[in-house]
Amino acid sequence: MSRLDELIAELCPDGVEYKTIGELATDIYRGSGITRDQVTEKGTPCVRYGEIYTTYGVWFDSCISHTDESKIANKKYFEHGDILFAITGESVEDIAKSCAYVGHERCLAGGDIVVLKHEQDPKYLSYALSTTAAQIQKSKGKVKSKVVHSSVPAIQAIKVPVPPMEVQREIVRILDNFTLLTAELTAELTAELQLRRQQYVFYRNSLLNFVPQIRWKTLGDIGKVSMCKRIMKNETNSDGGVPFYKIGTFGKEADSFISWDTFEKYKNQYPYPKKGEILISAAGTIGRTVIFDGNPAYFQDSNIVWVANDESQVLNEFLYYWYQTNPWKVSTGGTIARLYNDNIAGAKVPILPFETQIRLVDTLSNFEIICNNLNIGLPAEIEARKKQYEYYRDLLLTFAETDDKLVVGRSVGRSVGRSVGRSSIERT
């Protein structure tokens, strides 16, 4: 019998109570705005809400940001043991992400942060608030102007299991050990994956480094540089229709749409990419490439372009890899760097026999899959470690609800303990 099983049997044989955050709170309040310009290298430690998403994990003991508190109006502080919630975010799935502060300095909470004071083990409460069950409760945030918001009342309504303090601390000990081991294994795998990707880039560039005797043509010789018809802001919406990709969402998920009528009209009357053609980012992250999958979509003119290639001389898949090997000649005369049509049309590409192009594409695509596909190899193992951690975390912190009790129905200590004990990974 594990130590956790023994504690549960001794201290809560009839089940574990669950309570709302409102019932656990000794105080709960919102932070006060700290602008980007008010962040300094030295001064009073502070946290801005975006850092909860990008920087801090389940708990943290020091702040990456500081500020001159004499310039902050209506100062709101947090201290050791407090839980911080980010109540503004970009997705329902992540809204109200929380973390526990276990440092010992008095710090300032920025705007769109809710501070929770309580009398539980701070790490335990933060782990409990990171479970799938807790996140489902948090995800009831409201979407407004493409941004998701939560609130103090919504946070107060979240229910979590609240075992006796000794049980909380034992769960924290197990999860801290498991978190550390998972982090170490993931770091090792990530470093190996990075080396694998560097190896891929080396071999890709070596394979595509052709001798001067090869016949060359400009991209303008093999096809016209094209772009979609310009879409005006009043032609877009955020409710649905055909995805409209702007430079900020290129290669990601669209957050704007155009109507099907507008799509059909512009697709039929103006240039539109064919399935398999290579879309190129001409602003922002210049030269980023995406193979167009043919699904209904529309693209921001002049910022996302393509070479209308009939593949009579060069395969589109070969162009996809070729675009990645040589930096584009970028124009910098304006306020931002841009890749203009003339820059693209003037770029040179080797004209190889189709058999050679196919062989190179097959080699590079297989290597790319090994490096990046989340279903195989190292990426799959990294993803599996993450899911394993989430599974055991939820197992430790989830009990079957019966009336107003959380009934302990599993021996979770032994399961997690066995997993934490595995200190190495076998690879092929």
Disulfide bonds with the S-S distance in Angstrom:
none
